[in-house]
Amino acid sequence: MRPFFRHPRGVRRSAALFFAVTTLFLATAKFAHAANWNGSPHAFRVVDKRGRLVGYSLTDNVVARQINGVWVTFYTHPGTGIFDSRAIYLFYLTSDCSGTSYTTHYSNFSEGTRVGSTMYYPIDAGDFMPRSLKLAYGSGEEGVCSPAPNVTGVFGVATTVDIDSFGLEPPFKAVD
């Protein structure tokens, strides 16, 4: 009995060649990746124009850097430096935006947000329902205190660091 569909020999050879090349590529890439780590969990360091450490690459434009003992992630752009979001929401457990301010915290890292020359990042983490919020701008101005939506989320105490204290100068680039 003859099979319903018969693969031409060329298809089988092409599939075998594709499998062999893919396997070789993956094995080589895995070895090269491991060799670049040199015992460190970071594949690439991102440095500024003078070779000073910006952080360790997580994606094309996100780096992680330890700040005051906390691993903080933030967005970078090779030509302009650390991305400036120009404003950030600060959340409060009070209805009048008084007391401790909080920022969202939804990652294993603390998510840093640059606003002007200040980077905000959360420390600790808790499940809260904030009662009020306001915007903090890079100019130092603060927005109007508003009621927060009735939504529970994970927040950490808003901590800041002056970006200028890093002494970084664009452009940034990844290096081994």
C-alpha positions as CSV (number, residue, x, y, z in Angstrom):
1,M,0.0,0.0,0.0
2,R,1.3,3.4,-1.0
3,P,1.4,6.2,1.7
4,F,-1.1,9.0,1.2
5,F,1.6,11.7,1.1
6,R,5.2,11.1,0.3
7,H,7.9,13.7,1.2
8,P,10.4,14.3,-1.5
9,R,14.0,13.6,-0.5
10,G,14.9,17.3,-0.7
11,V,12.4,18.2,2.1
12,R,13.9,15.5,4.4
13,R,17.4,16.7,3.7
14,S,16.4,20.3,4.2
15,A,14.7,19.5,7.5
16,A,17.7,17.5,8.7
17,L,20.1,20.3,7.7
18,F,17.9,22.9,9.5
19,F,17.8,20.8,12.6
20,A,21.6,20.3,12.6
21,V,22.3,24.0,12.0
22,T,19.8,25.1,14.7
23,T,21.3,22.6,17.2
24,L,24.8,23.8,16.5
25,F,23.8,27.5,16.8
26,L,22.0,26.9,20.1
27,A,24.9,24.9,21.5
28,T,27.4,27.6,20.4
29,A,25.2,30.4,21.7
30,K,24.8,28.7,25.1
31,F,28.6,28.2,25.3
32,A,29.4,31.8,24.2
33,H,26.8,33.2,26.6
34,A,28.2,31.2,29.5
35,A,31.7,32.2,28.6
36,N,30.8,35.9,28.7
37,W,29.5,35.6,32.2
38,N,32.9,34.8,33.7
39,G,31.3,33.6,36.8
40,S,29.0,36.6,37.1
41,P,25.2,36.5,36.6
42,H,25.4,39.5,34.2
43,A,26.0,39.0,30.5
44,F,26.7,42.6,29.7
45,R,27.8,45.6,31.6
46,V,26.5,49.0,30.4
47,V,29.0,51.8,30.7
48,D,29.0,55.5,30.0
49,K,31.4,57.3,27.7
50,R,34.2,57.2,30.3
51,G,33.7,53.5,31.1
52,R,31.9,54.1,34.4
53,L,29.3,51.4,35.2
54,V,25.7,52.4,34.5
55,G,24.3,48.9,35.3
56,Y,23.9,45.4,34.0
57,S,21.7,44.8,30.9
58,L,18.4,43.0,31.4
59,T,16.9,43.9,28.0
60,D,17.9,46.2,25.1
61,N,17.0,49.3,27.2
62,V,16.6,48.1,30.8
63,V,19.5,47.9,33.2
64,A,19.8,46.8,36.8
65,R,22.1,48.6,39.3
66,Q,22.6,48.3,43.0
67,I,21.7,51.5,44.8
68,N,22.1,51.7,48.5
69,G,21.9,47.9,48.8
70,V,18.8,47.6,46.6
71,W,18.8,46.2,43.0
72,V,17.0,48.8,40.9
73,T,16.0,48.6,37.3
74,F,15.6,51.6,35.0
75,Y,15.3,52.5,31.3
76,T,18.3,53.8,29.4
77,H,18.9,55.2,25.9
78,P,22.3,54.9,24.5
79,G,22.5,58.5,23.2
80,T,20.7,60.4,25.9
81,G,21.4,58.4,29.1
82,I,18.8,57.4,31.7
83,F,15.3,57.9,30.5
84,D,13.5,60.9,32.2
85,S,9.8,60.2,32.6
86,R,9.3,63.9,33.8
87,A,6.7,62.9,36.5
88,I,5.7,60.0,38.8
89,Y,2.6,59.2,40.8
90,L,3.2,59.0,44.6
91,F,0.6,57.2,46.6
92,Y,-0.4,57.7,50.3
93,L,-2.3,55.8,52.9
94,T,-3.9,59.0,54.1
95,S,-6.6,61.0,52.3
96,D,-4.6,64.2,52.2
97,C,-1.3,63.0,50.7
98,S,0.5,63.4,54.1
99,G,2.8,60.9,55.6
100,T,5.0,58.3,53.8
101,S,4.8,58.2,50.0
102,Y,4.8,55.0,48.1
103,T,5.4,53.8,44.5
104,T,4.3,50.7,42.8
105,H,6.4,47.6,43.2
106,Y,5.5,44.7,40.9
107,S,8.9,43.1,40.2
108,N,11.7,41.1,41.9
109,F,13.7,44.3,41.3
110,S,12.8,47.7,42.5
111,E,11.5,49.7,39.5
112,G,13.4,53.0,39.2
113,T,11.8,56.0,37.6
114,R,13.9,59.0,36.8
115,V,12.1,62.4,37.3
116,G,14.5,65.2,36.5
117,S,17.6,64.6,38.4
118,T,15.9,62.3,41.0
119,M,15.3,58.6,40.7
120,Y,12.4,57.2,42.7
121,Y,12.4,53.5,43.6
122,P,10.4,51.4,46.1
123,I,11.9,49.6,49.0
124,D,10.1,46.8,50.9
125,A,6.8,45.7,49.5
126,G,3.3,45.5,50.8
127,D,-0.2,45.0,49.6
128,F,-2.0,48.3,50.2
129,M,-5.0,50.3,49.1
130,P,-3.8,53.9,48.9
131,R,-6.3,56.6,49.7
132,S,-4.7,59.5,47.9
133,L,-2.1,60.3,45.2
134,K,-0.3,63.2,43.5
135,L,2.2,63.7,40.8
136,A,5.8,64.7,41.5
137,Y,7.5,66.5,38.6
138,G,11.2,66.9,37.7
139,S,11.0,70.6,38.4
140,G,10.3,69.8,42.0
141,E,6.7,70.9,41.8
142,E,4.0,68.6,43.1
143,G,0.6,68.1,41.6
144,V,-2.8,68.4,43.4
145,C,-3.6,65.7,46.0
146,S,-6.4,63.5,44.6
147,P,-8.3,60.6,45.9
148,A,-6.8,57.3,44.8
149,P,-8.9,54.8,42.9
150,N,-10.2,52.0,45.2
151,V,-7.7,49.5,43.9
152,T,-5.4,47.3,46.0
153,G,-1.8,47.0,44.7
154,V,1.7,46.2,45.7
155,F,3.7,49.3,46.8
156,G,7.0,50.1,48.4
157,V,8.2,53.1,50.3
158,A,9.3,55.7,47.8
159,T,13.0,56.2,48.1
160,T,15.1,58.6,46.1
161,V,18.6,59.1,44.8
162,D,20.2,62.0,42.9
163,I,21.1,60.8,39.4
164,D,23.9,63.3,39.2
165,S,25.6,61.5,42.1
166,F,26.3,58.6,39.6
167,G,28.5,60.9,37.5
168,L,27.4,59.3,34.3
169,E,27.8,60.8,30.8
170,P,26.1,59.6,27.7
171,P,26.5,57.9,25.3
172,F,26.0,54.5,27.0
173,K,27.1,51.2,25.5
174,A,27.1,47.5,26.4
175,V,30.5,45.8,26.9
176,D,31.6,42.3,27.9
